[in-house]
Amino acid sequence: MMNLDSTVTVAVKKFGAEREQLLPVLQYVVSKEKWLSEDTLAEVARVFDMSAAEVYGVASFYSFLDTEARGEYVIRVCRTISCDMSGKEAIMEALQKTLRISVGETSSDRKFTLLETNCIGWCAEGPAMLVNDEAYTNLTPEKVVEVLQGYMNRT
């Protein structure tokens, strides 16, 4: 039985429970809860009359549908060839050194998660990254450190 106040319930009311609405529902839940927990995936599966494995398969296919808890600020660095050729490796080194985490990890204070992702649509201005939904382009190691300091100083 669905919790009447759950984010899934709100999403289903907004988009419907037909199979073609699965992705919008999952996206909505992530926009509100920041990730898809096992309980959430099971609730979605029940509502959509699908197996939990099917729902997890869809969720895990898309890099922006997180199936793990992430930090407050999720940094996604574009890993396409154009960003790679524009200096992505130096950007990754600056991020990892400044944050003291590797790709796929979350800082111990749960403030930052560092990920790589496929194209984010800024190929002409690479290397590029997203911090949550904010795009940063034409990155240099110095610019990355400056951007991170801005997020580190937020309360």
SULFENNOR-V715938 format. One record per residue. N is the residue number from 1. RES is the residue in three letters. PHI is phi as a letter, one per 40 degrees, with the letter a starting at -180 (999 if undefined). PSI is psi as a letter, one per 20 degrees, with the letter a starting at -180 (* if undefined). BURIAL is I if it has 16 or more other C-alpha atoms within 10 Angstrom, else O. Layout:
# SULFENNOR-V715938
n=N res=RES phi=PHI psi=PSI burial=BURIAL
n=N res=RES phi=PHI psi=PSI burial=BURIAL
This chain:
# SULFENNOR-V715938
n=1 res=MET phi=999 psi=p burial=O
n=2 res=MET phi=c psi=q burial=O
n=3 res=ASN phi=c psi=p burial=O
n=4 res=LEU phi=c psi=h burial=O
n=5 res=ASP phi=b psi=j burial=O
n=6 res=SER phi=c psi=q burial=O
n=7 res=THR phi=c psi=h burial=I
n=8 res=VAL phi=c psi=g burial=I
n=9 res=THR phi=d psi=g burial=I
n=10 res=VAL phi=c psi=g burial=O
n=11 res=ALA phi=c psi=g burial=I
n=12 res=VAL phi=c psi=h burial=I
n=13 res=LYS phi=c psi=h burial=O
n=14 res=LYS phi=c psi=g burial=O
n=15 res=PHE phi=b psi=h burial=I
n=16 res=GLY phi=g psi=r burial=I
n=17 res=ALA phi=b psi=k burial=I
n=18 res=GLU phi=c psi=q burial=O
n=19 res=ARG phi=d psi=h burial=O
n=20 res=GLU phi=c psi=i burial=O
n=21 res=GLN phi=c psi=j burial=O
n=22 res=LEU phi=d psi=g burial=I
n=23 res=LEU phi=c psi=g burial=I
n=24 res=PRO phi=d psi=h burial=O
n=25 res=VAL phi=c psi=g burial=I
n=26 res=LEU phi=c psi=g burial=I
n=27 res=GLN phi=c psi=g burial=I
n=28 res=TYR phi=c psi=g burial=I
n=29 res=VAL phi=d psi=g burial=I
n=30 res=VAL phi=c psi=h burial=I
n=31 res=SER phi=c psi=h burial=O
n=32 res=LYS phi=c psi=h burial=O
n=33 res=GLU phi=b psi=i burial=O
n=34 res=LYS phi=g psi=i burial=I
n=35 res=TRP phi=a psi=r burial=I
n=36 res=LEU phi=b psi=o burial=I
n=37 res=SER phi=c psi=r burial=I
n=38 res=GLU phi=d psi=g burial=O
n=39 res=ASP phi=c psi=g burial=O
n=40 res=THR phi=c psi=g burial=I
n=41 res=LEU phi=c psi=h burial=I
n=42 res=ALA phi=c psi=h burial=I
n=43 res=GLU phi=c psi=g burial=I
n=44 res=VAL phi=c psi=g burial=I
n=45 res=ALA phi=d psi=g burial=I
n=46 res=ARG phi=c psi=g burial=O
n=47 res=VAL phi=c psi=h burial=I
n=48 res=PHE phi=c psi=j burial=I
n=49 res=ASP phi=f psi=l burial=O
n=50 res=MET phi=b psi=r burial=O
n=51 res=SER phi=c psi=q burial=O
n=52 res=ALA phi=c psi=h burial=I
n=53 res=ALA phi=c psi=h burial=O
n=54 res=GLU phi=c psi=g burial=O
n=55 res=VAL phi=c psi=g burial=I
n=56 res=TYR phi=c psi=h burial=I
n=57 res=GLY phi=d psi=g burial=O
n=58 res=VAL phi=c psi=g burial=O
n=59 res=ALA phi=c psi=g burial=I
n=60 res=SER phi=c psi=i burial=O
n=61 res=PHE phi=c psi=h burial=O
n=62 res=TYR phi=c psi=p burial=O
n=63 res=SER phi=c psi=i burial=O
n=64 res=PHE phi=c psi=j burial=O
n=65 res=LEU phi=b psi=n burial=I
n=66 res=ASP phi=c psi=p burial=I
n=67 res=THR phi=b psi=j burial=I
n=68 res=GLU phi=b psi=q burial=O
n=69 res=ALA phi=c psi=p burial=O
n=70 res=ARG phi=b psi=r burial=I
n=71 res=GLY phi=c psi=r burial=I
n=72 res=GLU phi=c psi=h burial=I
n=73 res=TYR phi=b psi=o burial=I
n=74 res=VAL phi=c psi=o burial=I
n=75 res=ILE phi=b psi=p burial=I
n=76 res=ARG phi=b psi=o burial=I
n=77 res=VAL phi=c psi=p burial=I
n=78 res=CYS phi=c psi=p burial=I
n=79 res=ARG phi=b psi=k burial=I
n=80 res=THR phi=c psi=r burial=I
n=81 res=ILE phi=c psi=h burial=O
n=82 res=SER phi=c psi=g burial=I
n=83 res=CYS phi=c psi=h burial=I
n=84 res=ASP phi=c psi=g burial=I
n=85 res=MET phi=c psi=i burial=O
n=86 res=SER phi=c psi=j burial=I
n=87 res=GLY phi=h psi=k burial=I
n=88 res=LYS phi=d psi=h burial=I
n=89 res=GLU phi=c psi=g burial=O
n=90 res=ALA phi=c psi=h burial=I
n=91 res=ILE phi=c psi=g burial=I
n=92 res=MET phi=c psi=g burial=I
n=93 res=GLU phi=c psi=g burial=O
n=94 res=ALA phi=c psi=g burial=I
n=95 res=LEU phi=c psi=g burial=I
n=96 res=GLN phi=c psi=g burial=O
n=97 res=LYS phi=c psi=g burial=O
n=98 res=THR phi=c psi=g burial=O
n=99 res=LEU phi=c psi=i burial=I
n=100 res=ARG phi=g psi=k burial=O
n=101 res=ILE phi=b psi=r burial=I
n=102 res=SER phi=b psi=r burial=I
n=103 res=VAL phi=d psi=p burial=O
n=104 res=GLY phi=g psi=i burial=O
n=105 res=GLU phi=b psi=r burial=I
n=106 res=THR phi=b psi=p burial=I
n=107 res=SER phi=c psi=q burial=I
n=108 res=SER phi=c psi=h burial=O
n=109 res=ASP phi=c psi=j burial=O
n=110 res=ARG phi=g psi=k burial=O
n=111 res=LYS phi=c psi=h burial=O
n=112 res=PHE phi=b psi=q burial=I
n=113 res=THR phi=b psi=p burial=I
n=114 res=LEU phi=b psi=p burial=I
n=115 res=LEU phi=b psi=q burial=I
n=116 res=GLU phi=b psi=q burial=I
n=117 res=THR phi=a psi=r burial=I
n=118 res=ASN phi=c psi=a burial=O
n=119 res=CYS phi=d psi=p burial=I
n=120 res=ILE phi=b psi=j burial=I
n=121 res=GLY phi=g psi=j burial=O
n=122 res=TRP phi=b psi=k burial=I
n=123 res=CYS phi=d psi=h burial=I
n=124 res=ALA phi=c psi=i burial=O
n=125 res=GLU phi=b psi=k burial=O
n=126 res=GLY phi=c psi=r burial=I
n=127 res=PRO phi=c psi=q burial=I
n=128 res=ALA phi=b psi=q burial=I
n=129 res=MET phi=a psi=q burial=I
n=130 res=LEU phi=b psi=p burial=I
n=131 res=VAL phi=b psi=o burial=I
n=132 res=ASN phi=f psi=d burial=O
n=133 res=ASP phi=b psi=j burial=O
n=134 res=GLU phi=c psi=p burial=O
n=135 res=ALA phi=c psi=q burial=O
n=136 res=TYR phi=b psi=p burial=I
n=137 res=THR phi=b psi=r burial=I
n=138 res=ASN phi=f psi=l burial=I
n=139 res=LEU phi=c psi=q burial=I
n=140 res=THR phi=b psi=r burial=I
n=141 res=PRO phi=d psi=h burial=I
n=142 res=GLU phi=c psi=g burial=O
n=143 res=LYS phi=c psi=h burial=O
n=144 res=VAL phi=c psi=g burial=I
n=145 res=VAL phi=c psi=g burial=I
n=146 res=GLU phi=c psi=g burial=O
n=147 res=VAL phi=c psi=g burial=O
n=148 res=LEU phi=c psi=g burial=I
n=149 res=GLN phi=c psi=h burial=O
n=150 res=GLY phi=c psi=g burial=O
n=151 res=TYR phi=c psi=h burial=O
n=152 res=MET phi=c psi=h burial=O
n=153 res=ASN phi=c psi=i burial=O
n=154 res=ARG phi=c psi=q burial=O
n=155 res=THR phi=b psi=* burial=O
